[in-house]
Amino acid sequence: FVESASAACLSPAMVNKRTKKAGITGKYGVRYGASLRKTVKKMEISQHATYTCVFCGKDSIKRVATGIWHCKACKKTVAGGAYTLNTAQAAQVRSTIRRLREGTEV
């Protein structure tokens, strides 16, 4: 009776999280090394996140497959990076194209 009474008075705030640092990569346990798990954690968090749609403005873009992103709100499908919607290289290309376009108009 004492065990059930003490378990009943535990609130969700008092219960510890299952993993402190591992997070989504806790499923790998102690395998593969800390550095690789840290890299994979960054990739998995970014690929499972929702992103803001540039067409409708809602946070509803999710990854469908590698490099394919789909907005549930406006039903648009966009090509992007493997793990993030926008890559650094794509941003650099966009700025270069914009700079060249403005240079030809002048």
C-alpha positions as a Markdown table, in Angstrom:
| # | Residue | x | y | z |
|---|---|---|---|---|
| 1 | Phe | 0.0 | 0.0 | 0.0 |
| 2 | Val | 2.8 | 2.4 | 0.7 |
| 3 | Glu | 4.4 | 2.0 | -2.7 |
| 4 | Ser | 1.1 | 2.7 | -4.5 |
| 5 | Ala | 0.4 | 5.8 | -2.4 |
| 6 | Ser | 3.9 | 7.2 | -3.0 |
| 7 | Ala | 3.6 | 6.6 | -6.7 |
| 8 | Ala | 0.2 | 8.3 | -6.8 |
| 9 | Cys | 1.6 | 11.5 | -5.3 |
| 10 | Leu | 4.4 | 11.9 | -7.8 |
| 11 | Ser | 3.5 | 14.6 | -10.3 |
| 12 | Pro | 4.8 | 14.6 | -13.9 |
| 13 | Ala | 7.1 | 17.6 | -12.9 |
| 14 | Met | 8.8 | 15.4 | -10.3 |
| 15 | Val | 9.6 | 12.5 | -12.6 |
| 16 | Asn | 13.0 | 12.8 | -14.3 |
| 17 | Lys | 13.4 | 12.7 | -18.1 |
| 18 | Arg | 14.7 | 9.4 | -19.5 |
| 19 | Thr | 17.7 | 10.9 | -21.1 |
| 20 | Lys | 19.7 | 14.0 | -20.1 |
| 21 | Lys | 22.0 | 14.6 | -23.1 |
| 22 | Ala | 21.1 | 11.9 | -25.5 |
| 23 | Gly | 17.7 | 13.1 | -26.6 |
| 24 | Ile | 16.6 | 11.6 | -29.9 |
| 25 | Thr | 19.8 | 9.6 | -30.2 |
| 26 | Gly | 19.1 | 7.7 | -26.9 |
| 27 | Lys | 18.0 | 4.8 | -29.0 |
| 28 | Tyr | 21.6 | 4.2 | -30.0 |
| 29 | Gly | 22.7 | 3.7 | -26.4 |
| 30 | Val | 26.5 | 3.7 | -26.0 |
| 31 | Arg | 27.2 | 2.6 | -29.5 |
| 32 | Tyr | 28.9 | 4.5 | -32.4 |
| 33 | Gly | 30.7 | 7.1 | -30.2 |
| 34 | Ala | 29.7 | 10.4 | -28.7 |
| 35 | Ser | 30.8 | 12.6 | -31.6 |
| 36 | Leu | 28.9 | 10.6 | -34.2 |
| 37 | Arg | 25.8 | 10.5 | -32.0 |
| 38 | Lys | 26.0 | 14.3 | -31.5 |
| 39 | Thr | 26.2 | 14.8 | -35.3 |
| 40 | Val | 23.3 | 12.5 | -35.9 |
| 41 | Lys | 21.3 | 14.2 | -33.1 |
| 42 | Lys | 21.6 | 17.5 | -34.9 |
| 43 | Met | 20.5 | 16.0 | -38.2 |
| 44 | Glu | 17.6 | 14.1 | -36.8 |
| 45 | Ile | 16.2 | 17.1 | -34.9 |
| 46 | Ser | 16.4 | 19.3 | -38.0 |
| 47 | Gln | 14.8 | 16.7 | -40.3 |
| 48 | His | 11.9 | 16.0 | -37.9 |
| 49 | Ala | 11.2 | 19.7 | -37.2 |
| 50 | Thr | 8.4 | 21.7 | -38.9 |
| 51 | Tyr | 9.4 | 24.7 | -41.0 |
| 52 | Thr | 7.5 | 27.8 | -42.1 |
| 53 | Cys | 6.0 | 27.7 | -45.6 |
| 54 | Val | 7.1 | 30.5 | -47.9 |
| 55 | Phe | 3.8 | 30.3 | -49.8 |
| 56 | Cys | 1.2 | 30.3 | -47.0 |
| 57 | Gly | 3.3 | 31.4 | -44.0 |
| 58 | Lys | 2.2 | 28.6 | -41.7 |
| 59 | Asp | 4.6 | 26.3 | -39.7 |
| 60 | Ser | 3.4 | 23.2 | -41.6 |
| 61 | Ile | 6.3 | 22.0 | -43.8 |
| 62 | Lys | 7.5 | 18.5 | -43.0 |
| 63 | Arg | 10.1 | 16.3 | -44.6 |
| 64 | Val | 8.6 | 13.6 | -46.8 |
| 65 | Ala | 11.8 | 12.0 | -48.1 |
| 66 | Thr | 15.4 | 13.0 | -48.7 |
| 67 | Gly | 15.3 | 16.6 | -50.1 |
| 68 | Ile | 11.4 | 16.6 | -50.5 |
| 69 | Trp | 9.4 | 18.8 | -48.2 |
| 70 | His | 5.6 | 19.1 | -48.2 |
| 71 | Cys | 3.3 | 21.7 | -46.7 |
| 72 | Lys | 0.1 | 20.2 | -45.2 |
| 73 | Ala | -1.7 | 23.6 | -45.2 |
| 74 | Cys | -1.4 | 24.6 | -48.8 |
| 75 | Lys | -0.4 | 21.2 | -50.3 |
| 76 | Lys | 2.7 | 22.5 | -52.0 |
| 77 | Thr | 5.8 | 20.3 | -52.4 |
| 78 | Val | 9.2 | 21.9 | -52.3 |
| 79 | Ala | 12.7 | 20.6 | -53.0 |
| 80 | Gly | 15.2 | 21.5 | -50.3 |
| 81 | Gly | 18.1 | 20.1 | -48.4 |
| 82 | Ala | 18.4 | 16.5 | -47.1 |
| 83 | Tyr | 18.0 | 17.4 | -43.5 |
| 84 | Thr | 16.9 | 21.1 | -43.5 |
| 85 | Leu | 14.5 | 22.9 | -45.8 |
| 86 | Asn | 17.0 | 25.6 | -46.8 |
| 87 | Thr | 20.7 | 24.9 | -47.1 |
| 88 | Ala | 23.6 | 27.4 | -46.8 |
| 89 | Gln | 24.6 | 26.8 | -50.4 |
| 90 | Ala | 21.1 | 27.5 | -51.7 |
| 91 | Ala | 21.1 | 30.8 | -49.8 |
| 92 | Gln | 24.4 | 31.7 | -51.3 |
| 93 | Val | 23.2 | 30.9 | -54.8 |
| 94 | Arg | 20.0 | 32.9 | -54.4 |
| 95 | Ser | 22.0 | 36.0 | -53.2 |
| 96 | Thr | 24.5 | 35.6 | -56.2 |
| 97 | Ile | 21.6 | 35.3 | -58.7 |
| 98 | Arg | 19.9 | 38.4 | -57.2 |
| 99 | Arg | 23.2 | 40.3 | -57.3 |
| 100 | Leu | 23.8 | 39.4 | -60.9 |
| 101 | Arg | 20.2 | 40.2 | -61.9 |
| 102 | Glu | 20.4 | 43.7 | -60.3 |
| 103 | Gly | 23.7 | 44.3 | -62.0 |
| 104 | Thr | 22.3 | 43.6 | -65.5 |
| 105 | Glu | 19.3 | 45.8 | -64.9 |
| 106 | Val | 21.4 | 48.9 | -64.2 |
